[in-house]
Amino acid sequence: MADNAIQPEDDSRARRNVWILVAAQAVLGSQMVMISTVAGLAGVMVAPNPCLGTLPLSMIVIGSMVTAPWLASLMQVAGRRTGFFVGAIGGALGAAISARALWLDSFGLFLLGSFISGIYISAQGFYRFAAADTASDAFRPKAISYVMASGLVSAVIGPTLGTQLADAYVVPFLGTYYAAIAICLIGMVLFVFLDIPTPPRPVAGTPTGRSRMELLRDPVILVAIICGMVSYALMSLVMTSTPLAVVGCGYETDTAGFVITAHVLAMFAPSFFTGHLLARFGTRPIISFGLVILAGSGVVALSGVDLGNFYLALILLGIGWNFGFIGATAMLSEAHSPAEAGRVQGMNDMLVFGMVALASLVSGGLMNCTGGDAQQGWVSVNLAMVPFLALAGGALIWLTLKPEE
């Protein structure tokens, strides 16, 4: 990796790209926060069984998981810009199909639209890797965290638009999906200004790096993937059920939107200093701190269903995700060569979104189909965090105790 390191004087290009990706995360990211806020409620409205209400959110994540490998390969061949255009078009198409499904009251079509929306989610996941592409070793953690920090804007815009437009038409939530279409089509113009070179085509005899199985046998890569999977999965597990829990415990839909806003703000606000913390303390301590905060979120949620509990639990959930996921991303970015980037990143995001899909599926079943009311379902959701935390914590301990090779 040292031979391929980009020197600090080259960071002017990296900083320009970061600003473009910051804008893309803020603008395009808001449509996905909108959909995440209302998809579970819309799903319950059109689903034949309430237990399937959060399945649309799971389909978004499954779409992301399926998309990640081929989208990473596309970017390796055609460049980041092409991949991000494909993602934005996928987001617009998915929202359009979902809107049509709500108009027709078709749950099957709504699932299809949600699945296609996952193409954008997958593309958005690569923004953080794109920020690192032209950055020096010193600037890389900061570049990643700055792009993640721009989610603050989407955290404010997304839930507010999502709930305010929910009743704009006779069919509930139709206005939210129409707005998502417009945001995708307008926001994709930003990628015209992105300046990230297309990776050179491999020449015969040039080293192509390790295979996927060889990469997974690298302890650092393996643990980074596990920690990224767990951090994102726990966020999905709890956030998916939050609007249903808030409304089910007697609060208004607007209140659920405010709780989600607080959560998403907490997800991205720490990013202004996460990169500095990573540069100073390293990835492992920051990931560990994130896991501890995620555990604290579960403790607060299990303590009661007062509105303050919902706010504090979701704020801690966001902060824990930030440290855990950005730390895992930084750890992964340091453990592979440029020739291995597309292979590693596609595999990582496929596994991460696969775990997130499982978490969102489990979340809906736990929330709607365990116990007799919303409060008991909420308890089940938060207790389900325990095995995930044990997996990531155990992996970090194993890596720390493992002798250096």
C-alpha positions as a Markdown table, in Angstrom:
| # | Residue | x | y | z |
|---|---|---|---|---|
| 1 | Met | 0.0 | 0.0 | 0.0 |
| 2 | Ala | 2.9 | 2.4 | 0.8 |
| 3 | Asp | 4.1 | 2.4 | -2.8 |
| 4 | Asn | 0.6 | 3.4 | -4.0 |
| 5 | Ala | 0.0 | 6.1 | -1.4 |
| 6 | Ile | -1.1 | 9.5 | -2.8 |
| 7 | Gln | 1.1 | 12.3 | -1.5 |
| 8 | Pro | -0.4 | 15.1 | 0.6 |
| 9 | Glu | 0.2 | 17.7 | -2.2 |
| 10 | Asp | -2.3 | 15.8 | -4.3 |
| 11 | Asp | -5.2 | 16.3 | -1.8 |
| 12 | Ser | -6.5 | 19.4 | -3.7 |
| 13 | Arg | -8.3 | 17.0 | -6.1 |
| 14 | Ala | -9.4 | 14.8 | -3.2 |
| 15 | Arg | -10.9 | 17.8 | -1.4 |
| 16 | Arg | -12.8 | 18.9 | -4.5 |
| 17 | Asn | -14.2 | 15.4 | -4.9 |
| 18 | Val | -15.2 | 15.3 | -1.3 |
| 19 | Trp | -17.2 | 18.5 | -1.6 |
| 20 | Ile | -19.1 | 17.0 | -4.6 |
| 21 | Leu | -19.8 | 13.8 | -2.7 |
| 22 | Val | -20.8 | 15.8 | 0.4 |
| 23 | Ala | -23.4 | 17.6 | -1.8 |
| 24 | Ala | -24.6 | 14.3 | -3.3 |
| 25 | Gln | -24.9 | 12.7 | 0.1 |
| 26 | Ala | -26.9 | 15.7 | 1.4 |
| 27 | Val | -29.3 | 16.0 | -1.6 |
| 28 | Leu | -29.7 | 12.5 | -2.9 |
| 29 | Gly | -29.4 | 11.0 | 0.5 |
| 30 | Ser | -32.5 | 12.9 | 1.7 |
| 31 | Gln | -34.8 | 10.9 | -0.6 |
| 32 | Met | -33.7 | 7.6 | 1.0 |
| 33 | Val | -34.3 | 9.0 | 4.5 |
| 34 | Met | -37.8 | 10.1 | 3.4 |
| 35 | Ile | -38.5 | 6.6 | 2.2 |
| 36 | Ser | -37.1 | 4.9 | 5.3 |
| 37 | Thr | -39.3 | 7.1 | 7.4 |
| 38 | Val | -42.6 | 6.2 | 5.7 |
| 39 | Ala | -41.9 | 2.8 | 4.0 |
| 40 | Gly | -42.9 | 0.7 | 7.1 |
| 41 | Leu | -46.1 | 2.7 | 7.6 |
| 42 | Ala | -46.9 | 2.5 | 3.9 |
| 43 | Gly | -46.1 | -1.2 | 3.9 |
| 44 | Val | -48.6 | -1.8 | 6.7 |
| 45 | Met | -51.2 | 0.1 | 4.7 |
| 46 | Val | -50.9 | -2.1 | 1.6 |
| 47 | Ala | -49.7 | -5.4 | 3.1 |
| 48 | Pro | -52.1 | -8.3 | 3.3 |
| 49 | Asn | -50.8 | -9.0 | 6.8 |
| 50 | Pro | -49.3 | -6.5 | 9.3 |
| 51 | Cys | -46.4 | -8.9 | 10.0 |
| 52 | Leu | -45.2 | -8.1 | 6.5 |
| 53 | Gly | -45.4 | -4.3 | 7.0 |
| 54 | Thr | -41.6 | -3.8 | 7.2 |
| 55 | Leu | -40.9 | -6.2 | 4.2 |
| 56 | Pro | -40.6 | -3.2 | 1.8 |
| 57 | Leu | -37.7 | -1.9 | 3.9 |
| 58 | Ser | -36.1 | -5.3 | 3.8 |
| 59 | Met | -36.5 | -5.4 | 0.0 |
| 60 | Ile | -34.7 | -2.1 | -0.3 |
| 61 | Val | -31.8 | -3.6 | 1.6 |
| 62 | Ile | -31.9 | -6.9 | -0.4 |
| 63 | Gly | -31.8 | -4.8 | -3.6 |
| 64 | Ser | -28.7 | -3.1 | -2.2 |
| 65 | Met | -27.1 | -6.4 | -1.4 |
| 66 | Val | -27.7 | -7.9 | -4.8 |
| 67 | Thr | -26.5 | -4.7 | -6.5 |
| 68 | Ala | -23.2 | -4.2 | -4.7 |
| 69 | Pro | -21.1 | -6.8 | -6.5 |
| 70 | Trp | -22.0 | -5.8 | -10.0 |
| 71 | Leu | -22.0 | -2.1 | -9.3 |
| 72 | Ala | -18.5 | -2.3 | -7.8 |
| 73 | Ser | -17.4 | -4.2 | -10.9 |
| 74 | Leu | -19.0 | -1.6 | -13.1 |
| 75 | Met | -17.1 | 1.2 | -11.3 |
| 76 | Gln | -13.9 | -0.7 | -11.6 |
| 77 | Val | -14.3 | -0.7 | -15.4 |
| 78 | Ala | -16.3 | 2.4 | -16.2 |
| 79 | Gly | -15.5 | 4.7 | -13.2 |
| 80 | Arg | -17.3 | 6.0 | -10.1 |
| 81 | Arg | -19.3 | 8.6 | -12.1 |
| 82 | Thr | -21.0 | 6.0 | -14.2 |
| 83 | Gly | -21.9 | 3.9 | -11.2 |
| 84 | Phe | -23.4 | 6.9 | -9.4 |
| 85 | Phe | -25.5 | 7.8 | -12.4 |
| 86 | Val | -26.8 | 4.2 | -12.5 |
| 87 | Gly | -27.6 | 4.5 | -8.7 |
| 88 | Ala | -29.6 | 7.7 | -9.1 |
| 89 | Ile | -31.6 | 6.4 | -12.0 |
| 90 | Gly | -32.4 | 3.3 | -10.0 |
| 91 | Gly | -33.6 | 5.4 | -7.1 |
| 92 | Ala | -35.9 | 7.4 | -9.3 |
| 93 | Leu | -37.3 | 4.3 | -11.0 |
| 94 | Gly | -37.8 | 2.5 | -7.8 |
| 95 | Ala | -39.7 | 5.5 | -6.3 |
| 96 | Ala | -41.8 | 5.7 | -9.4 |
| 97 | Ile | -42.8 | 2.0 | -9.2 |
| 98 | Ser | -43.5 | 2.4 | -5.5 |
| 99 | Ala | -45.8 | 5.4 | -6.1 |
| 100 | Arg | -47.7 | 3.5 | -8.8 |
| 101 | Ala | -48.0 | 0.5 | -6.3 |
| 102 | Leu | -49.6 | 2.8 | -3.7 |
| 103 | Trp | -52.0 | 4.1 | -6.2 |
| 104 | Leu | -53.0 | 0.6 | -7.2 |
| 105 | Asp | -52.9 | -0.7 | -3.6 |
| 106 | Ser | -50.5 | -3.5 | -4.8 |
| 107 | Phe | -48.2 | -4.9 | -2.2 |
| 108 | Gly | -46.3 | -7.0 | -4.8 |
| 109 | Leu | -45.6 | -4.0 | -7.0 |
| 110 | Phe | -44.6 | -2.0 | -3.9 |
| 111 | Leu | -42.0 | -4.7 | -3.0 |
| 112 | Leu | -40.7 | -4.5 | -6.6 |
| 113 | Gly | -40.3 | -0.7 | -6.4 |
| 114 | Ser | -38.6 | -1.1 | -3.0 |
| 115 | Phe | -36.2 | -3.7 | -4.4 |
| 116 | Ile | -35.2 | -1.4 | -7.3 |
| 117 | Ser | -34.7 | 1.5 | -4.9 |
| 118 | Gly | -32.0 | -0.6 | -3.4 |
| 119 | Ile | -29.8 | 0.2 | -6.5 |
| 120 | Tyr | -29.5 | 3.8 | -5.2 |
| 121 | Ile | -28.7 | 2.7 | -1.6 |
| 122 | Ser | -25.9 | 0.5 | -2.9 |
| 123 | Ala | -24.5 | 3.4 | -5.0 |
| 124 | Gln | -24.7 | 5.7 | -2.0 |
| 125 | Gly | -22.7 | 3.2 | 0.0 |
| 126 | Phe | -19.8 | 3.7 | -2.4 |
| 127 | Tyr | -19.6 | 7.5 | -1.8 |
| 128 | Arg | -17.4 | 6.8 | 1.2 |
| 129 | Phe | -15.0 | 4.7 | -0.8 |
| 130 | Ala | -15.0 | 7.3 | -3.6 |
| 131 | Ala | -13.9 | 9.9 | -1.1 |
| 132 | Ala | -10.9 | 7.8 | -0.3 |
| 133 | Asp | -9.9 | 7.1 | -3.9 |
| 134 | Thr | -7.8 | 10.3 | -4.5 |
| 135 | Ala | -6.9 | 11.0 | -0.9 |
| 136 | Ser | -3.6 | 10.6 | 0.8 |
| 137 | Asp | -3.2 | 8.2 | 3.7 |
| 138 | Ala | -3.4 | 11.1 | 6.2 |
| 139 | Phe | -6.5 | 12.7 | 4.6 |
| 140 | Arg | -8.4 | 9.4 | 3.9 |
| 141 | Pro | -10.2 | 9.0 | 7.3 |
| 142 | Lys | -11.2 | 12.6 | 7.3 |
| 143 | Ala | -12.4 | 12.4 | 3.7 |
| 144 | Ile | -14.6 | 9.5 | 4.6 |
| 145 | Ser | -16.0 | 11.2 | 7.7 |
| 146 | Tyr | -16.7 | 14.5 | 5.9 |
| 147 | Val | -18.8 | 12.7 | 3.3 |
| 148 | Met | -20.7 | 10.9 | 6.0 |
| 149 | Ala | -21.2 | 14.1 | 7.9 |
| 150 | Ser | -23.2 | 15.6 | 5.0 |
| 151 | Gly | -26.0 | 13.2 | 6.0 |
| 152 | Leu | -26.9 | 15.9 | 8.5 |
| 153 | Val | -28.7 | 17.8 | 5.7 |
| 154 | Ser | -30.5 | 14.7 | 4.5 |
| 155 | Ala | -31.4 | 14.1 | 8.2 |
| 156 | Val | -33.3 | 17.4 | 8.3 |
| 157 | Ile | -34.8 | 17.4 | 4.8 |
| 158 | Gly | -35.7 | 13.7 | 4.6 |
| 159 | Pro | -38.0 | 13.0 | 7.5 |
| 160 | Thr | -39.6 | 16.5 | 7.3 |
| 161 | Leu | -40.5 | 16.1 | 3.7 |
| 162 | Gly | -41.5 | 12.5 | 4.2 |
| 163 | Thr | -44.1 | 13.2 | 6.9 |
| 164 | Gln | -45.2 | 16.6 | 5.5 |
| 165 | Leu | -45.9 | 15.2 | 2.0 |
| 166 | Ala | -47.4 | 12.0 | 3.3 |
| 167 | Asp | -51.0 | 13.4 | 3.1 |
| 168 | Ala | -50.4 | 15.6 | 0.1 |
| 169 | Tyr | -52.6 | 13.3 | -2.1 |
| 170 | Val | -55.7 | 11.3 | -1.5 |
| 171 | Val | -53.5 | 8.2 | -1.4 |
| 172 | Pro | -51.3 | 8.4 | 1.7 |
| 173 | Phe | -47.5 | 8.6 | 1.2 |
| 174 | Leu | -47.8 | 9.1 | -2.6 |
| 175 | Gly | -46.4 | 12.7 | -2.3 |
| 176 | Thr | -43.3 | 11.3 | -0.5 |
| 177 | Tyr | -42.5 | 9.0 | -3.4 |
| 178 | Tyr | -43.1 | 11.7 | -6.0 |
| 179 | Ala | -40.6 | 14.0 | -4.2 |
| 180 | Ala | -38.1 | 11.1 | -4.1 |
| 181 | Ile | -38.3 | 10.8 | -7.9 |
| 182 | Ala | -37.6 | 14.6 | -8.3 |
| 183 | Ile | -34.6 | 14.5 | -5.9 |
| 184 | Cys | -32.9 | 11.6 | -7.7 |
| 185 | Leu | -33.3 | 13.2 | -11.1 |
| 186 | Ile | -32.1 | 16.7 | -10.0 |
| 187 | Gly | -29.3 | 15.5 | -7.7 |
| 188 | Met | -27.6 | 13.2 | -10.3 |
| 189 | Val | -26.3 | 16.3 | -12.1 |
| 190 | Leu | -23.7 | 16.7 | -9.3 |
| 191 | Phe | -21.8 | 13.7 | -10.6 |
| 192 | Val | -20.9 | 15.5 | -13.8 |
| 193 | Phe | -18.3 | 17.4 | -11.8 |
| 194 | Leu | -16.7 | 14.4 | -10.1 |
| 195 | Asp | -13.0 | 14.0 | -10.9 |
| 196 | Ile | -12.0 | 10.5 | -10.0 |
| 197 | Pro | -9.9 | 8.7 | -12.7 |
| 198 | Thr | -11.2 | 5.4 | -14.1 |
| 199 | Pro | -9.0 | 2.6 | -12.8 |
| 200 | Pro | -6.6 | 1.5 | -15.5 |
| 201 | Arg | -7.4 | -1.7 | -17.3 |
| 202 | Pro | -5.2 | -4.6 | -16.1 |
| 203 | Val | -2.3 | -5.4 | -18.5 |
| 204 | Ala | -1.3 | -9.0 | -19.0 |
| 205 | Gly | 1.2 | -10.0 | -16.3 |
| 206 | Thr | 0.2 | -7.2 | -14.0 |
| 207 | Pro | -0.7 | -8.3 | -10.4 |
| 208 | Thr | -4.4 | -8.4 | -9.9 |
| 209 | Gly | -4.3 | -8.9 | -6.2 |
| 210 | Arg | -5.8 | -11.5 | -3.9 |
| 211 | Ser | -9.0 | -13.5 | -4.7 |
| 212 | Arg | -12.1 | -13.0 | -2.6 |
| 213 | Met | -11.4 | -16.0 | -0.4 |
| 214 | Glu | -7.8 | -14.9 | 0.1 |
| 215 | Leu | -9.1 | -11.4 | 1.1 |
| 216 | Leu | -11.5 | -12.9 | 3.6 |
| 217 | Arg | -8.7 | -14.9 | 5.2 |
| 218 | Asp | -6.9 | -11.6 | 6.0 |
| 219 | Pro | -7.8 | -11.0 | 9.7 |
| 220 | Val | -8.1 | -7.2 | 9.4 |
| 221 | Ile | -10.4 | -7.4 | 6.4 |
| 222 | Leu | -12.5 | -10.1 | 8.0 |
| 223 | Val | -13.0 | -8.1 | 11.2 |
| 224 | Ala | -13.6 | -4.9 | 9.4 |
| 225 | Ile | -16.4 | -6.5 | 7.4 |
| 226 | Ile | -17.9 | -8.1 | 10.6 |
| 227 | Cys | -17.9 | -4.8 | 12.4 |
| 228 | Gly | -19.4 | -2.9 | 9.5 |
| 229 | Met | -22.1 | -5.6 | 9.1 |
| 230 | Val | -23.0 | -5.5 | 12.8 |
| 231 | Ser | -22.9 | -1.7 | 13.1 |
| 232 | Tyr | -25.2 | -1.2 | 10.1 |
| 233 | Ala | -27.4 | -4.2 | 11.0 |
| 234 | Leu | -28.1 | -3.0 | 14.5 |
| 235 | Met | -29.0 | 0.4 | 13.2 |
| 236 | Ser | -31.4 | -1.2 | 10.7 |
| 237 | Leu | -32.9 | -3.6 | 13.2 |
| 238 | Val | -34.0 | -0.8 | 15.6 |
| 239 | Met | -34.7 | 2.0 | 13.2 |
| 240 | Thr | -36.9 | -0.1 | 11.0 |
| 241 | Ser | -39.3 | -0.7 | 13.9 |
| 242 | Thr | -39.0 | 2.8 | 15.5 |
| 243 | Pro | -41.9 | 4.5 | 13.5 |
| 244 | Leu | -44.2 | 1.5 | 14.2 |
| 245 | Ala | -43.2 | 1.5 | 17.9 |
| 246 | Val | -43.6 | 5.2 | 18.4 |
| 247 | Val | -47.1 | 5.2 | 16.7 |
| 248 | Gly | -48.0 | 2.0 | 18.4 |
| 249 | Cys | -47.3 | 3.4 | 21.8 |
| 250 | Gly | -49.8 | 6.2 | 21.2 |
| 251 | Tyr | -47.7 | 9.0 | 19.6 |
| 252 | Glu | -48.5 | 10.8 | 16.3 |
| 253 | Thr | -46.9 | 10.0 | 12.9 |
| 254 | Asp | -45.2 | 13.4 | 13.0 |
| 255 | Thr | -43.6 | 12.5 | 16.3 |
| 256 | Ala | -42.2 | 9.4 | 14.7 |
| 257 | Gly | -40.7 | 11.6 | 12.0 |
| 258 | Phe | -39.1 | 13.8 | 14.6 |
| 259 | Val | -37.6 | 10.8 | 16.4 |
| 260 | Ile | -36.1 | 9.6 | 13.1 |
| 261 | Thr | -34.7 | 13.1 | 12.4 |
| 262 | Ala | -33.0 | 13.1 | 15.8 |
| 263 | His | -31.6 | 9.6 | 15.0 |
| 264 | Val | -30.3 | 10.5 | 11.6 |
| 265 | Leu | -28.7 | 13.7 | 12.9 |
| 266 | Ala | -26.9 | 11.6 | 15.5 |
| 267 | Met | -25.8 | 9.3 | 12.8 |
| 268 | Phe | -24.0 | 12.0 | 10.9 |
| 269 | Ala | -23.1 | 14.8 | 13.3 |
| 270 | Pro | -20.2 | 13.0 | 14.9 |
| 271 | Ser | -18.6 | 12.7 | 11.4 |
| 272 | Phe | -17.2 | 16.2 | 11.7 |
| 273 | Phe | -14.7 | 14.8 | 14.2 |
| 274 | Thr | -14.8 | 11.0 | 13.7 |
| 275 | Gly | -12.0 | 11.2 | 11.1 |
| 276 | His | -9.8 | 13.2 | 13.6 |
| 277 | Leu | -10.5 | 10.6 | 16.3 |
| 278 | Leu | -9.6 | 7.8 | 13.9 |
| 279 | Ala | -6.4 | 9.5 | 12.9 |
| 280 | Arg | -5.4 | 10.0 | 16.6 |
| 281 | Phe | -6.5 | 6.8 | 18.3 |
| 282 | Gly | -6.8 | 4.3 | 15.4 |
| 283 | Thr | -9.7 | 2.2 | 14.1 |
| 284 | Arg | -10.0 | -0.5 | 16.8 |
| 285 | Pro | -10.7 | 1.8 | 19.8 |
| 286 | Ile | -13.2 | 3.9 | 17.9 |
| 287 | Ile | -15.1 | 0.8 | 16.7 |
| 288 | Ser | -15.1 | -0.6 | 20.2 |
| 289 | Phe | -16.5 | 2.7 | 21.5 |
| 290 | Gly | -19.2 | 2.6 | 18.9 |
| 291 | Leu | -20.3 | -0.9 | 20.0 |
| 292 | Val | -20.5 | 0.2 | 23.6 |
| 293 | Ile | -22.7 | 3.1 | 22.6 |
| 294 | Leu | -24.9 | 0.8 | 20.6 |
| 295 | Ala | -25.3 | -1.4 | 23.7 |
| 296 | Gly | -26.3 | 1.7 | 25.7 |
| 297 | Ser | -29.0 | 2.4 | 23.1 |
| 298 | Gly | -30.6 | -0.9 | 23.8 |
| 299 | Val | -30.4 | -0.4 | 27.5 |
| 300 | Val | -32.3 | 2.9 | 27.2 |
| 301 | Ala | -34.9 | 1.5 | 24.9 |
| 302 | Leu | -35.6 | -1.4 | 27.3 |
| 303 | Ser | -36.0 | 1.1 | 30.2 |
| 304 | Gly | -39.4 | 2.4 | 29.0 |
| 305 | Val | -41.5 | 3.8 | 26.2 |
| 306 | Asp | -41.7 | 7.4 | 27.3 |
| 307 | Leu | -40.9 | 9.8 | 24.4 |
| 308 | Gly | -37.6 | 10.7 | 26.0 |
| 309 | Asn | -36.6 | 7.0 | 25.9 |
| 310 | Phe | -37.3 | 6.9 | 22.2 |
| 311 | Tyr | -35.3 | 10.0 | 21.5 |
| 312 | Leu | -32.3 | 9.1 | 23.7 |
| 313 | Ala | -32.2 | 5.4 | 22.4 |
| 314 | Leu | -32.3 | 6.5 | 18.8 |
| 315 | Ile | -29.7 | 9.2 | 19.3 |
| 316 | Leu | -27.3 | 6.7 | 20.9 |
| 317 | Leu | -28.1 | 4.3 | 18.1 |
| 318 | Gly | -27.0 | 6.9 | 15.6 |
| 319 | Ile | -23.8 | 7.8 | 17.4 |
| 320 | Gly | -22.9 | 4.1 | 17.8 |
| 321 | Trp | -23.5 | 3.4 | 14.2 |
| 322 | Asn | -21.3 | 6.4 | 13.2 |
| 323 | Phe | -18.2 | 5.3 | 15.2 |
| 324 | Gly | -18.7 | 1.6 | 14.3 |
| 325 | Phe | -19.4 | 1.9 | 10.6 |
| 326 | Ile | -17.0 | 4.7 | 9.8 |
| 327 | Gly | -14.3 | 3.0 | 11.8 |
| 328 | Ala | -14.9 | -0.3 | 10.0 |
| 329 | Thr | -14.8 | 1.5 | 6.6 |
| 330 | Ala | -11.4 | 3.1 | 7.5 |
| 331 | Met | -10.0 | -0.2 | 8.7 |
| 332 | Leu | -11.1 | -1.9 | 5.5 |
| 333 | Ser | -9.7 | 0.9 | 3.2 |
| 334 | Glu | -6.2 | 0.5 | 4.8 |
| 335 | Ala | -6.1 | -3.3 | 4.3 |
| 336 | His | -6.1 | -3.7 | 0.5 |
| 337 | Ser | -4.3 | -2.6 | -2.6 |
| 338 | Pro | -5.9 | -0.4 | -5.4 |
| 339 | Ala | -6.1 | -3.5 | -7.6 |
| 340 | Glu | -8.2 | -5.2 | -5.0 |
| 341 | Ala | -10.5 | -2.2 | -4.3 |
| 342 | Gly | -13.5 | -3.2 | -6.5 |
| 343 | Arg | -13.3 | -6.8 | -5.3 |
| 344 | Val | -13.1 | -5.9 | -1.6 |
| 345 | Gln | -15.7 | -3.1 | -1.7 |
| 346 | Gly | -18.3 | -5.1 | -3.6 |
| 347 | Met | -17.9 | -8.1 | -1.3 |
| 348 | Asn | -18.0 | -5.9 | 1.8 |
| 349 | Asp | -21.2 | -4.1 | 0.8 |
| 350 | Met | -22.9 | -7.3 | -0.3 |
| 351 | Leu | -22.2 | -8.8 | 3.1 |
| 352 | Val | -23.1 | -5.7 | 5.0 |
| 353 | Phe | -26.4 | -5.2 | 3.2 |
| 354 | Gly | -27.1 | -8.9 | 3.5 |
| 355 | Met | -26.8 | -8.6 | 7.2 |
| 356 | Val | -28.9 | -5.4 | 7.2 |
| 357 | Ala | -31.6 | -7.2 | 5.1 |
| 358 | Leu | -31.7 | -10.0 | 7.7 |
| 359 | Ala | -31.9 | -7.5 | 10.5 |
| 360 | Ser | -34.8 | -5.6 | 8.9 |
| 361 | Leu | -36.7 | -8.8 | 8.2 |
| 362 | Val | -36.2 | -9.9 | 11.8 |
| 363 | Ser | -37.2 | -6.4 | 13.0 |
| 364 | Gly | -40.6 | -6.5 | 11.3 |
| 365 | Gly | -41.4 | -10.0 | 12.6 |
| 366 | Leu | -40.3 | -9.1 | 16.2 |
| 367 | Met | -42.1 | -5.8 | 16.2 |
| 368 | Asn | -45.4 | -7.0 | 14.8 |
| 369 | Cys | -45.6 | -10.6 | 15.7 |
| 370 | Thr | -44.2 | -11.1 | 19.1 |
| 371 | Gly | -46.1 | -10.3 | 22.3 |
| 372 | Gly | -49.5 | -8.7 | 22.4 |
| 373 | Asp | -48.7 | -5.0 | 21.8 |
| 374 | Ala | -46.2 | -2.6 | 20.4 |
| 375 | Gln | -44.4 | -2.2 | 23.7 |
| 376 | Gln | -43.7 | -6.0 | 23.9 |
| 377 | Gly | -42.6 | -6.0 | 20.2 |
| 378 | Trp | -40.2 | -3.1 | 20.9 |
| 379 | Val | -38.6 | -5.0 | 23.8 |
| 380 | Ser | -38.1 | -8.0 | 21.5 |
| 381 | Val | -36.4 | -5.9 | 18.9 |
| 382 | Asn | -33.9 | -4.4 | 21.3 |
| 383 | Leu | -33.1 | -7.7 | 23.0 |
| 384 | Ala | -32.2 | -9.0 | 19.6 |
| 385 | Met | -29.2 | -6.7 | 19.6 |
| 386 | Val | -27.3 | -8.9 | 22.0 |
| 387 | Pro | -26.0 | -11.6 | 19.6 |
| 388 | Phe | -24.9 | -9.0 | 17.1 |
| 389 | Leu | -22.9 | -7.1 | 19.7 |
| 390 | Ala | -21.3 | -10.4 | 20.9 |
| 391 | Leu | -20.2 | -11.2 | 17.4 |
| 392 | Ala | -18.5 | -7.9 | 16.7 |
| 393 | Gly | -17.0 | -7.6 | 20.1 |
| 394 | Gly | -15.6 | -11.1 | 20.0 |
| 395 | Ala | -14.1 | -10.4 | 16.6 |
| 396 | Leu | -12.3 | -7.3 | 17.8 |
| 397 | Ile | -11.0 | -9.1 | 20.8 |
| 398 | Trp | -9.7 | -11.9 | 18.6 |
| 399 | Leu | -8.0 | -9.5 | 16.3 |
| 400 | Thr | -6.4 | -7.6 | 19.2 |
| 401 | Leu | -5.1 | -10.8 | 20.8 |
| 402 | Lys | -3.9 | -12.4 | 17.6 |
| 403 | Pro | -0.1 | -12.3 | 17.1 |
| 404 | Glu | 1.1 | -10.1 | 14.3 |
| 405 | Glu | 2.2 | -12.1 | 11.2 |
